[in-house]
Amino acid sequence: MRIILATGNRGKARELGALLGDRVSVAAVPPGFVVAETGETFFQNALLKARAARAITPDDELVLADDSGLAVRALDGRPGVQSARYAGPQASDASNCGRLLEELDGTIDRRAAFVCVLVALAADDTMTVACGTCSGVIADARRGESGFGYDPVFIPDGRTHAMAELTAEQKNAISHRGRAATRLARALGVAS
């Protein structure tokens, strides 16, 4: 099965390719693919991206879109669907983490969850949806050099290290994206 990922985020593309395994061939959409994420939910944004990529993808290839982000309890679920743009339209991972840490400064309840929604769309509009979450807490400061996004400030439940301090294998085993990809692979019949 050949899957086209509807993302320009190299970190997501790398993770999803590894997570879906060797029973599929994964490629990214052409450079410059951008979709306005105007949805109010992760599902709505993933579907917007999947439909846009479907329009430029050959019929024999499956399109896969991801929308994911961080929901922080003390911030009423923010940054949520705005996770990639939390510190502004052109925000970097570092500036997003910085804004989050500033907003939570002095906050006792630092519970949060990573959320991922994957939408696979075939040429006949058959849709497969999979979701995954990873609960944890927000650290007081950035930790680790691996991963991307909010990984340096997110400590998964049951762990003492931030996501950015875990190996790729450790992260994939517990991450929101790993859980969603496992469910999607089963639903598509390509699970290893």
Backbone as JSON, one array per atom type, in Angstrom:
{
  "sequence": "MRIILATGNRGKARELGALLGDRVSVAAVPPGFVVAETGETFFQNALLKARAARAITPDDELVLADDSGLAVRALDGRPGVQSARYAGPQASDASNCGRLLEELDGTIDRRAAFVCVLVALAADDTMTVACGTCSGVIADARRGESGFGYDPVFIPDGRTHAMAELTAEQKNAISHRGRAATRLARALGVAS",
  "N": [[0.85, -1.18, 0.0], [0.55, 2.17, -0.86], [1.08, 5.21, 0.69], [0.31, 8.61, 0.91], [1.42, 11.27, 2.72], [-0.23, 13.98, 4.1], [1.27, 16.38, 4.93], [3.54, 19.0, 5.72], [5.26, 18.94, 7.72], [8.21, 17.78, 8.7], [9.01, 16.28, 10.93], [6.63, 15.0, 11.77], [6.12, 13.49, 9.46], [8.37, 11.78, 9.38], [8.03, 10.37, 11.81], [5.46, 9.15, 11.4], [5.95, 7.56, 9.14], [7.77, 5.68, 10.19], [6.17, 4.57, 12.18], [4.03, 3.35, 10.84], [5.17, 1.21, 9.64], [6.82, -1.41, 7.66], [5.12, -2.5, 5.82], [3.87, -0.73, 4.28], [4.35, 1.86, 1.87], [5.56, 5.01, 2.31], [5.17, 8.38, 1.47], [5.71, 11.91, 1.21], [3.56, 14.75, 0.6], [3.95, 16.95, -2.25], [6.54, 19.54, -2.01], [5.65, 22.68, -0.56], [3.0, 22.27, -0.05], [0.28, 23.45, 1.59], [-2.3, 23.92, 3.87], [-4.99, 25.8, 4.98], [-5.69, 25.68, 8.3], [-8.55, 25.73, 9.45], [-10.42, 24.52, 11.0], [-12.26, 23.7, 14.02], [-11.7, 21.57, 15.55], [-9.42, 18.78, 16.1], [-10.04, 16.66, 14.39], [-11.53, 17.96, 12.34], [-9.55, 19.61, 11.18], [-7.68, 17.68, 10.33], [-9.22, 16.35, 8.42], [-9.64, 18.44, 6.57], [-7.01, 18.74, 5.57], [-6.6, 16.16, 4.53], [-8.54, 16.03, 2.47], [-7.61, 18.09, 0.79], [-5.11, 17.08, 0.0], [-5.96, 14.73, -1.21], [-7.07, 15.67, -3.55], [-4.88, 16.11, -5.18], [-3.59, 13.73, -5.5], [-2.77, 10.59, -6.96], [-5.24, 8.08, -7.85], [-4.63, 5.48, -7.01], [-3.3, 5.65, -4.67], [-3.33, 6.04, -1.14], [-4.39, 8.67, 0.93], [-3.13, 10.25, 3.81], [-3.74, 12.15, 6.63], [-2.78, 14.14, 9.4], [-3.74, 15.64, 12.41], [-2.73, 17.21, 15.24], [-1.97, 17.97, 18.67], [-1.44, 19.78, 21.73], [-3.18, 19.65, 24.74], [-3.85, 21.5, 27.51], [-4.77, 21.3, 30.82], [-5.01, 23.41, 32.8], [-5.18, 25.56, 31.13], [-7.61, 25.49, 29.96], [-7.7, 23.62, 27.86], [-6.16, 24.76, 25.88], [-2.98, 24.83, 24.19], [-4.31, 23.43, 22.1], [-5.96, 23.07, 18.98], [-4.49, 25.11, 17.98], [-1.85, 24.59, 18.48], [0.56, 24.47, 16.89], [0.8, 27.09, 16.18], [0.87, 28.62, 18.42], [2.46, 30.63, 19.6], [2.27, 32.52, 17.68], [1.72, 33.19, 14.11], [3.98, 32.31, 12.58], [5.39, 30.77, 14.35], [8.07, 29.16, 16.1], [9.12, 25.89, 17.3], [10.51, 26.28, 19.69], [9.64, 28.86, 20.47], [6.92, 28.4, 20.87], [7.0, 26.53, 23.0], [8.2, 28.18, 24.89], [6.24, 30.19, 25.26], [4.19, 28.63, 26.37], [5.4, 27.74, 28.78], [5.72, 30.21, 30.06], [3.02, 30.99, 30.4], [2.19, 29.05, 32.17], [3.66, 29.53, 34.4], [4.1, 29.34, 37.81], [1.8, 27.86, 38.11], [0.06, 25.23, 39.63], [-1.43, 22.93, 38.88], [-0.48, 21.1, 36.32], [-1.29, 19.31, 34.45], [-1.66, 17.65, 31.31], [-2.36, 16.67, 27.9], [-1.26, 15.05, 24.99], [-2.79, 14.95, 21.84], [-3.86, 13.14, 19.01], [-5.23, 12.93, 15.79], [-5.83, 10.91, 13.09], [-6.62, 10.84, 9.68], [-7.45, 8.84, 7.07], [-7.88, 8.77, 3.62], [-9.39, 7.41, 0.86], [-9.47, 7.13, -2.77], [-12.14, 6.76, -3.48], [-13.47, 8.14, -1.56], [-13.71, 6.73, 0.79], [-13.32, 6.72, 4.21], [-11.06, 6.42, 6.9], [-10.62, 6.67, 10.32], [-8.52, 7.35, 13.05], [-7.62, 7.7, 16.47], [-5.47, 8.94, 19.07], [-4.11, 9.35, 22.35], [-1.89, 10.8, 24.79], [-1.23, 11.09, 28.05], [0.06, 13.37, 30.54], [2.32, 15.6, 32.23], [3.25, 19.08, 32.27], [6.54, 20.13, 32.22], [8.73, 22.19, 34.3], [10.69, 23.43, 32.89], [12.45, 23.37, 29.73], [13.59, 20.21, 28.51], [15.91, 17.9, 27.23], [16.86, 16.9, 23.86], [15.77, 15.6, 21.7], [13.09, 14.71, 19.39], [10.28, 16.91, 18.62], [8.25, 19.9, 18.43], [6.3, 20.17, 21.33], [7.68, 18.33, 22.79], [10.04, 18.74, 24.45], [8.99, 19.8, 26.83], [7.09, 18.15, 27.87], [6.17, 15.64, 30.05], [5.49, 12.33, 30.05], [2.87, 10.42, 31.64], [3.83, 8.23, 34.25], [6.5, 8.35, 33.7], [9.78, 9.8, 34.16], [11.21, 11.34, 32.56], [11.27, 13.86, 30.01], [9.49, 13.86, 26.86], [11.32, 14.56, 24.88], [13.64, 13.5, 25.84], [13.53, 10.85, 25.52], [14.22, 7.81, 23.67], [13.62, 7.31, 20.15], [12.21, 4.92, 19.81], [11.18, 4.46, 22.4], [9.53, 6.7, 22.68], [7.72, 6.36, 20.5], [6.35, 4.11, 21.33], [4.63, 4.97, 23.33], [3.47, 7.35, 22.59], [0.96, 9.76, 21.51], [0.67, 9.9, 18.73], [1.84, 7.48, 18.03], [0.03, 5.67, 19.19], [-2.32, 6.3, 17.77], [-1.48, 5.68, 15.15], [-1.02, 2.93, 15.36], [-3.63, 2.01, 15.76], [-4.75, 2.86, 13.34], [-3.26, 1.38, 11.45], [-4.11, -1.21, 12.08], [-6.83, -0.97, 11.41], [-6.63, -0.55, 8.66], [-5.59, -2.9, 7.87], [-2.84, -3.36, 7.73], [-1.18, -3.79, 9.81], [1.75, -4.81, 11.55]],
  "CA": [[0.0, 0.0, 0.0], [1.31, 3.42, -0.92], [0.4, 6.27, 1.44], [0.83, 9.97, 0.77], [1.17, 12.03, 3.94], [-0.64, 15.36, 3.85], [1.92, 17.26, 5.9], [4.84, 19.57, 5.41], [6.03, 18.82, 8.95], [9.14, 16.66, 8.52], [8.99, 15.45, 12.13], [5.45, 14.13, 11.7], [6.31, 12.55, 8.35], [9.36, 10.79, 9.81], [7.4, 9.52, 12.83], [4.39, 8.33, 10.84], [6.56, 6.55, 8.28], [8.32, 4.63, 11.05], [5.08, 3.95, 12.94], [3.16, 2.53, 9.99], [5.88, -0.03, 9.36], [7.36, -1.68, 6.33], [4.1, -3.06, 4.93], [3.38, 0.38, 3.47], [5.33, 2.8, 1.34], [5.09, 6.33, 2.73], [5.8, 9.54, 0.83], [5.09, 13.18, 1.59], [3.02, 15.57, -0.48], [5.01, 17.8, -2.82], [6.88, 20.75, -1.24], [4.75, 23.82, -0.73], [1.63, 21.9, 0.32], [-0.17, 24.15, 2.79], [-3.75, 23.99, 3.97], [-5.44, 26.64, 6.1], [-6.32, 24.85, 9.33], [-9.63, 26.57, 9.96], [-11.32, 23.71, 11.81], [-12.28, 23.93, 15.46], [-11.28, 20.34, 16.21], [-8.34, 18.08, 15.43], [-10.64, 15.91, 13.29], [-11.88, 18.87, 11.23], [-8.32, 20.03, 10.51], [-7.12, 16.52, 9.62], [-10.05, 16.12, 7.25], [-9.32, 19.5, 5.59], [-5.73, 18.39, 4.95], [-6.78, 14.93, 3.74], [-9.28, 16.37, 1.24], [-6.74, 18.88, -0.09], [-4.11, 16.18, -0.57], [-6.67, 13.78, -2.07], [-7.3, 16.33, -4.84], [-3.65, 16.12, -5.99], [-2.96, 12.43, -5.34], [-3.31, 9.55, -7.85], [-6.29, 7.26, -7.26], [-4.14, 4.22, -6.44], [-2.59, 5.95, -3.42], [-4.14, 6.45, 0.0], [-3.94, 9.91, 1.56], [-3.19, 10.24, 5.27], [-3.52, 13.46, 7.24], [-2.68, 14.15, 10.86], [-3.77, 16.89, 13.15], [-2.41, 16.86, 16.62], [-1.57, 19.1, 19.48], [-1.34, 19.66, 23.17], [-4.3, 20.22, 25.49], [-3.4, 21.71, 28.89], [-5.95, 21.45, 31.69], [-5.07, 24.73, 33.43], [-5.42, 26.55, 30.09], [-8.89, 25.13, 29.35], [-7.49, 22.87, 26.63], [-5.21, 25.41, 24.97], [-3.11, 25.45, 22.88], [-5.27, 22.71, 21.27], [-5.75, 23.09, 17.53], [-3.54, 26.18, 17.68], [-0.56, 24.2, 19.05], [1.7, 24.83, 16.03], [0.81, 28.54, 16.0], [0.54, 29.16, 19.74], [3.2, 31.87, 19.84], [2.12, 33.36, 16.51], [1.56, 32.48, 12.84], [5.24, 31.71, 12.13], [6.06, 30.36, 15.6], [8.98, 28.01, 16.13], [8.87, 25.0, 18.44], [11.06, 26.91, 20.89], [8.79, 29.98, 20.92], [5.68, 27.81, 21.4], [7.3, 26.0, 24.34], [8.45, 29.33, 25.75], [4.96, 30.81, 25.63], [3.5, 27.71, 27.27], [6.04, 27.79, 30.1], [5.38, 31.51, 30.64], [1.62, 30.98, 30.82], [2.01, 28.13, 33.3], [4.54, 29.91, 35.5], [3.41, 29.41, 39.09], [0.6, 27.02, 38.11], [0.27, 23.93, 40.3], [-2.0, 21.87, 38.04], [0.21, 21.15, 35.03], [-1.71, 18.15, 33.66], [-1.86, 17.91, 29.9], [-2.4, 15.48, 27.06], [-1.07, 15.14, 23.55], [-3.9, 14.36, 21.11], [-3.61, 12.97, 17.58], [-6.29, 12.36, 14.96], [-5.38, 10.55, 11.74], [-7.69, 10.6, 8.72], [-7.02, 8.24, 5.81], [-8.92, 9.01, 2.63], [-9.16, 6.71, -0.41], [-9.98, 7.85, -3.94], [-13.6, 6.66, -3.5], [-13.9, 8.87, -0.37], [-13.76, 5.89, 1.98], [-12.53, 7.38, 5.25], [-10.7, 5.68, 8.1], [-10.18, 7.64, 11.32], [-7.93, 6.77, 14.26], [-7.22, 8.72, 17.45], [-4.6, 8.51, 20.15], [-3.74, 10.36, 23.33], [-0.82, 10.5, 25.74], [-1.39, 12.0, 29.18], [1.27, 13.67, 31.29], [2.39, 16.92, 32.86], [4.19, 20.02, 31.67], [7.71, 20.36, 33.06], [8.99, 23.6, 34.63], [11.67, 23.96, 31.93], [12.74, 22.46, 28.61], [14.51, 19.11, 28.81], [16.16, 16.98, 26.13], [17.16, 17.43, 22.53], [15.13, 14.81, 20.65], [11.69, 15.03, 19.12], [9.93, 18.21, 18.06], [7.05, 20.45, 19.07], [6.3, 20.35, 22.78], [8.38, 17.2, 23.42], [10.96, 19.11, 25.55], [8.32, 20.25, 28.06], [6.02, 17.2, 28.21], [6.6, 14.42, 30.75], [4.37, 11.38, 30.02], [2.52, 9.73, 32.88], [4.63, 7.05, 34.54], [7.89, 8.58, 33.3], [10.45, 10.92, 34.82], [11.9, 12.08, 31.5], [10.44, 14.51, 28.99], [9.46, 13.16, 25.57], [12.54, 14.87, 24.14], [14.75, 12.76, 26.43], [13.31, 9.43, 25.22], [14.63, 7.36, 22.34], [12.49, 7.27, 19.22], [11.44, 3.71, 20.08], [10.44, 4.67, 23.64], [8.48, 7.69, 22.41], [6.71, 5.79, 19.61], [5.58, 3.11, 22.06], [3.65, 5.57, 24.24], [2.99, 8.66, 22.12], [-0.36, 9.93, 20.92], [0.77, 9.56, 17.31], [2.09, 6.04, 17.98], [-1.22, 4.97, 19.49], [-3.23, 6.5, 16.64], [-0.95, 4.95, 14.0], [-1.27, 1.5, 15.6], [-5.06, 1.78, 15.51], [-5.0, 3.03, 11.92], [-2.67, 0.23, 10.74], [-5.03, -2.34, 12.27], [-8.06, -0.72, 10.63], [-6.31, -0.68, 7.23], [-5.1, -4.25, 7.62], [-1.4, -3.36, 7.42], [-0.44, -3.89, 11.07], [2.8, -5.85, 11.52]],
  "C": [[0.89, 1.24, 0.0], [0.47, 4.52, -0.26], [1.1, 7.6, 1.2], [0.43, 10.74, 2.02], [0.89, 13.49, 3.61], [-0.05, 16.26, 4.93], [3.22, 17.79, 5.33], [5.76, 19.48, 6.61], [6.91, 17.57, 8.86], [9.16, 15.73, 9.73], [7.81, 14.48, 12.13], [5.62, 13.07, 10.62], [7.27, 11.43, 8.74], [8.74, 9.82, 10.82], [6.34, 8.61, 12.22], [4.93, 7.25, 9.92], [7.09, 5.38, 9.09], [7.2, 3.87, 11.76], [4.22, 3.02, 12.1], [3.85, 1.27, 9.51], [6.23, -0.25, 7.9], [6.37, -2.36, 5.39], [3.47, -1.98, 4.05], [4.57, 1.2, 2.98], [4.78, 4.2, 1.61], [5.89, 7.42, 2.03], [5.05, 10.79, 1.28], [4.5, 13.86, 0.37], [4.14, 16.43, -1.04], [5.3, 19.02, -1.95], [5.91, 21.88, -1.56], [3.3, 23.51, -0.41], [1.27, 22.58, 1.63], [-1.69, 24.22, 2.75], [-4.08, 24.87, 5.17], [-6.2, 25.77, 7.09], [-7.38, 25.69, 10.05], [-10.63, 25.81, 10.81], [-11.22, 24.06, 13.29], [-11.87, 22.7, 16.25], [-10.12, 19.72, 15.44], [-8.88, 17.29, 14.24], [-10.92, 16.81, 12.1], [-10.63, 19.29, 10.47], [-7.67, 18.88, 9.75], [-7.91, 16.25, 8.35], [-9.8, 17.18, 6.17], [-8.03, 19.16, 4.84], [-5.86, 17.16, 4.05], [-7.49, 15.23, 2.42], [-8.41, 17.16, 0.27], [-5.68, 18.0, -0.76], [-4.75, 15.17, -1.52], [-6.83, 14.36, -3.47], [-6.07, 16.31, -5.75], [-2.92, 14.78, -5.96], [-3.58, 11.41, -6.3], [-4.28, 8.62, -7.1], [-5.78, 5.99, -6.59], [-3.36, 4.43, -5.14], [-3.58, 6.43, -2.36], [-3.56, 7.73, 0.58], [-4.11, 9.78, 3.07], [-2.86, 11.62, 5.8], [-3.57, 13.33, 8.75], [-2.99, 15.55, 11.35], [-3.6, 16.5, 14.61], [-2.0, 18.11, 17.37], [-1.6, 18.76, 20.96], [-2.53, 20.35, 23.83], [-3.88, 20.29, 26.96], [-4.61, 22.06, 29.76], [-6.08, 22.87, 32.26], [-5.36, 25.85, 32.42], [-6.71, 26.24, 29.33], [-8.72, 24.47, 27.98], [-6.56, 23.53, 25.61], [-3.83, 24.78, 25.16], [-4.0, 24.71, 21.9], [-4.94, 22.76, 19.79], [-4.8, 24.2, 17.09], [-2.11, 25.84, 18.13], [0.63, 24.64, 18.21], [1.86, 26.34, 15.88], [0.58, 29.27, 17.32], [1.22, 30.5, 20.02], [3.13, 32.82, 18.64], [2.1, 32.55, 15.23], [2.83, 31.76, 12.35], [6.06, 31.18, 13.31], [6.97, 29.15, 15.38], [8.59, 27.11, 17.3], [9.34, 25.65, 19.74], [10.17, 28.04, 21.39], [7.45, 29.46, 21.46], [5.9, 27.25, 22.8], [7.51, 27.14, 25.33], [7.16, 29.99, 26.2], [4.2, 29.94, 26.61], [4.08, 27.77, 28.67], [5.74, 29.11, 30.8], [3.95, 31.51, 31.18], [1.39, 30.1, 32.04], [2.88, 28.48, 34.5], [3.72, 30.09, 36.78], [2.16, 28.55, 39.19], [0.92, 25.66, 38.72], [-0.24, 22.79, 39.42], [-1.42, 21.98, 36.64], [-0.14, 19.95, 34.15], [-2.03, 18.56, 32.23], [-1.97, 16.59, 29.15], [-2.07, 15.87, 25.63], [-2.24, 14.4, 22.92], [-3.53, 14.26, 19.65], [-4.84, 12.36, 16.92], [-5.71, 12.14, 13.58], [-6.61, 10.28, 10.88], [-7.06, 10.06, 7.45], [-8.19, 8.35, 4.83], [-8.54, 8.34, 1.31], [-9.79, 7.51, -1.54], [-11.5, 7.81, -4.02], [-14.25, 7.34, -2.29], [-14.14, 7.99, 0.85], [-12.81, 6.5, 3.01], [-12.29, 6.43, 6.42], [-10.12, 6.67, 9.09], [-9.63, 6.88, 12.53], [-7.46, 7.9, 15.17], [-6.3, 8.11, 18.49], [-4.31, 9.67, 21.08], [-2.59, 9.86, 24.18], [-0.92, 11.55, 26.85], [-0.06, 12.21, 29.9], [1.16, 15.01, 31.97], [3.4, 17.79, 32.11], [5.31, 20.29, 32.67], [7.85, 21.86, 33.36], [9.94, 24.26, 33.65], [11.87, 22.93, 30.82], [13.78, 21.44, 29.02], [14.68, 18.25, 27.56], [16.31, 17.65, 24.79], [16.45, 16.69, 21.4], [13.71, 15.29, 20.41], [11.51, 16.4, 18.5], [8.7, 18.71, 18.79], [7.23, 20.67, 20.55], [7.01, 19.21, 23.52], [9.31, 17.61, 24.55], [10.29, 19.51, 26.86], [7.24, 19.29, 28.54], [6.61, 15.94, 28.82], [5.41, 13.46, 30.78], [4.12, 10.76, 31.38], [3.37, 8.47, 33.02], [6.09, 7.19, 34.18], [8.46, 9.74, 34.11], [11.18, 11.79, 33.81], [10.89, 12.72, 30.55], [10.48, 13.68, 27.71], [10.75, 13.36, 24.8], [13.77, 14.18, 24.71], [14.63, 11.25, 26.15], [13.91, 9.08, 23.86], [13.4, 7.36, 21.45], [11.61, 6.06, 19.5], [10.6, 3.87, 21.35], [9.27, 5.63, 23.4], [7.36, 7.07, 21.58], [5.82, 4.78, 20.33], [4.48, 3.71, 22.92], [2.99, 6.83, 23.7], [1.57, 8.61, 21.56], [-0.36, 9.51, 19.46], [1.02, 8.05, 17.14], [0.81, 5.25, 18.22], [-2.22, 5.1, 18.34], [-2.78, 5.7, 15.43], [-1.17, 3.45, 14.15], [-2.71, 1.16, 15.31], [-5.37, 1.88, 14.02], [-4.46, 1.83, 11.13], [-3.55, -1.0, 10.89], [-6.27, -2.17, 11.41], [-7.83, -0.89, 9.13], [-5.81, -2.07, 6.87], [-3.62, -4.33, 7.27], [-0.55, -3.45, 8.69], [0.57, -5.04, 10.98], [2.51, -6.92, 12.53]]
}
